[in-house]
Amino acid sequence: MGGASAADLAAALLQSRQTILPKRLGAPGPDAAQLQAMLAAAGHAPDHGRLLPWRFVLVPQEARAALAEVFAQALCERDSAATPEQQEQAREKAFRAPLLLLLAVDELGGDPDIVPAERLVSAGCAVQNLLLMATALGFGSALTSGKALQSQGLRALFALGTGERALCFVSVGTVLARKPARVRPVPAQYVSTLVPGVGLQPWMDKGGHGHEDRNQPL
């Protein structure tokens, strides 16, 4: 890629990122230097007011059993009829992928003029930066959520404050199995132009392509 421009390299990186389910991520995971690079990339996210309204919590292997019990308890709280097999399936999710992080956002602390939506955008940018660095380092990754994120047991385990919310788990590891890349939306599907006196009009790229291209992969 000797002649590739920075824009070409960035485009290649963005287009190569793909969600790989945690059950398809195995060892080896990132080493200490690679993890440092991923977490440092997150720090370059936009952050209005320099609040740093988000944080990551590393869940090492020795802490997975505690998380597994939180998952099982959260399931039982939602469904008192959950079978032992279902509880074990809930526990098993805590042991997938060699690297596991929780992303939490503080929606209330600091400057009250910086609304929760802005803080969520910052957190989203931070985790995207982390995922892109993981991709650049050759790893697969995924974001996962679920009702257990809202459980009191999980809040207690991760010491979440009153204004904090657990957004998602981040899993990273070596790709064991990969599905075909899915079709991505094209700009014509999510971009419009504001025309004075007319309103919103469909956006067209320089080649004149508009909504008719919506099913074409990037």
C-alpha positions in Angstrom: 0.0 0.0 0.0 3.0 2.2 -0.6 1.2 4.6 -2.8 -2.0 4.8 -0.8 -3.1 8.1 0.6 -4.1 8.7 4.2 -7.7 8.9 3.0 -7.4 5.6 1.1 -6.0 3.9 4.2 -8.8 5.4 6.4 -11.5 4.2 4.0 -10.0 0.7 3.9 -10.0 0.5 7.7 -13.5 1.8 8.0 -14.8 -0.7 5.4 -13.0 -3.6 6.9 -14.5 -3.2 10.4 -17.2 -5.8 10.9 -19.1 -7.1 13.9 -17.9 -10.5 14.9 -20.1 -12.2 17.6 -18.2 -12.8 20.9 -18.7 -16.6 20.5 -16.6 -16.3 17.3 -13.7 -14.5 19.0 -10.9 -16.5 20.6 -7.4 -16.3 21.8 -5.0 -14.6 21.4 -6.5 -11.3 22.4 -4.7 -8.0 22.5 -1.4 -7.8 24.5 -0.7 -5.0 26.9 0.7 -2.7 24.2 -2.2 -3.3 21.8 -4.7 -2.7 24.5 -3.0 0.5 25.4 -3.2 1.6 21.8 -6.9 0.8 21.6 -7.7 2.6 24.8 -5.6 5.6 23.7 -7.5 5.8 20.5 -10.8 6.2 22.4 -9.3 9.3 24.1 -9.4 11.1 20.8 -13.2 11.2 20.7 -15.0 14.6 20.6 -15.7 15.8 24.1 -17.7 19.0 24.6 -16.5 20.8 27.7 -13.8 18.2 28.3 -16.2 16.3 30.7 -14.8 12.9 29.8 -18.4 11.6 30.4 -17.6 8.0 29.6 -15.3 5.3 31.0 -14.3 1.7 30.2 -14.0 -1.0 32.8 -11.7 -4.0 31.9 -13.2 -7.4 32.9 -10.2 -9.7 33.2 -10.6 -13.5 33.3 -10.4 -13.7 37.1 -13.5 -11.4 37.2 -15.6 -13.3 34.7 -17.2 -15.6 37.3 -18.6 -12.7 39.2 -20.0 -11.2 36.0 -21.5 -14.6 35.1 -23.4 -14.7 38.4 -24.7 -11.2 37.7 -26.0 -12.3 34.3 -27.7 -15.4 35.8 -29.3 -13.4 38.6 -30.5 -10.7 36.2 -32.2 -13.4 34.1 -33.9 -14.9 37.2 -35.1 -11.4 38.2 -36.7 -11.0 34.8 -38.0 -14.6 34.5 -38.6 -16.5 37.7 -39.2 -19.6 35.6 -35.8 -19.6 34.0 -34.4 -23.1 33.8 -31.0 -24.1 35.1 -30.0 -24.6 31.5 -31.0 -21.0 30.6 -29.2 -19.7 33.7 -26.1 -21.5 32.6 -26.4 -20.0 29.1 -26.6 -16.6 30.7 -23.4 -17.3 32.7 -21.6 -18.6 29.7 -21.8 -15.2 27.9 -19.4 -13.7 30.5 -16.6 -16.0 29.4 -16.6 -15.3 25.6 -13.8 -13.3 23.9 -10.4 -12.9 25.5 -10.9 -9.1 26.0 -14.0 -7.8 27.6 -14.8 -4.2 28.5 -17.8 -2.4 29.8 -18.6 1.1 28.5 -20.5 3.4 30.8 -21.6 7.0 30.3 -22.2 9.7 33.0 -25.3 11.5 31.8 -25.6 14.0 34.7 -22.2 14.9 36.2 -20.2 18.1 35.4 -21.7 20.9 33.3 -25.5 20.6 33.3 -25.6 22.5 30.0 -24.0 19.6 28.2 -27.0 17.3 27.7 -27.0 13.5 27.8 -27.3 13.3 24.1 -23.9 15.0 23.6 -22.4 12.7 26.2 -23.7 9.6 24.4 -22.3 10.9 21.1 -18.9 11.3 22.7 -19.1 7.8 24.1 -20.1 6.4 20.7 -17.2 8.1 19.1 -14.8 6.8 21.7 -15.9 3.2 21.3 -15.8 3.5 17.5 -12.2 4.7 17.7 -11.4 1.7 19.9 -13.1 -0.7 17.5 -11.2 0.8 14.5 -7.9 0.5 16.3 -8.8 -3.1 17.1 -9.5 -3.7 13.5 -6.2 -2.1 12.4 -4.4 -4.4 14.8 -6.0 -7.4 13.2 -8.6 -8.3 15.8 -12.3 -8.9 15.5 -14.7 -7.0 17.8 -18.4 -6.6 18.8 -20.6 -4.5 20.9 -23.3 -6.3 22.9 -26.0 -5.1 25.2 -29.1 -6.7 26.9 -31.4 -6.2 29.8 -28.8 -7.3 32.3 -27.0 -3.9 31.7 -29.9 -2.3 33.7 -29.8 -4.7 36.6 -28.9 -3.6 40.1 -26.4 -6.4 40.4 -24.5 -5.2 37.4 -24.6 -1.6 38.6 -23.2 -2.7 42.0 -20.5 -4.9 40.4 -19.2 -2.0 38.3 -19.8 0.7 40.9 -22.0 2.8 38.6 -22.9 6.2 40.1 -26.4 7.7 40.2 -26.1 9.4 36.9 -24.2 6.7 35.1 -25.6 4.2 32.6 -24.0 1.0 31.3 -24.1 1.3 27.5 -22.6 -1.9 26.2 -19.9 -4.5 26.5 -17.0 -4.5 24.1 -15.5 -7.9 23.1 -12.2 -8.2 21.2 -10.3 -11.2 20.1 -8.9 -13.2 17.2 -11.6 -14.1 14.6 -12.4 -17.8 14.6 -15.2 -17.6 12.1 -16.4 -14.8 9.9 -19.7 -14.3 8.1 -19.8 -12.5 4.7 -19.8 -8.7 5.0 -23.3 -7.3 5.1 -24.6 -4.7 2.7 -23.9 -1.2 4.1 -26.2 1.8 3.5 -25.1 4.3 0.9 -25.2 8.1 1.5 -28.3 8.6 -0.5 -30.2 6.6 2.2 -29.2 8.9 5.0 -28.2 12.3 3.5 -30.5 15.0 2.3 -30.0 18.7 1.4 -31.9 21.6 2.8 -33.0 23.8 0.0 -34.4 27.3 1.0 -38.0 27.7 0.1 -38.3 24.0 -0.9 -37.4 22.0 2.1 -35.4 18.8 2.2 -34.4 17.2 -1.0 -32.6 13.9 -1.7 -28.9 14.2 -1.8 -27.1 13.1 -5.0 -23.4 12.3 -5.2 -21.2 13.7 -7.9 -22.0 10.8 -10.2 -25.7 11.6 -10.0 -26.4 8.6 -7.9 -29.3 8.8 -5.5 -31.9 6.5 -3.9 -31.7 4.0 -6.7 -28.4 2.8 -5.4 -29.6 2.0 -1.9 -28.9 -1.8 -2.2 -25.3 -1.5 -3.4 -22.5 -2.4 -1.0 -19.8 0.1 -0.3 
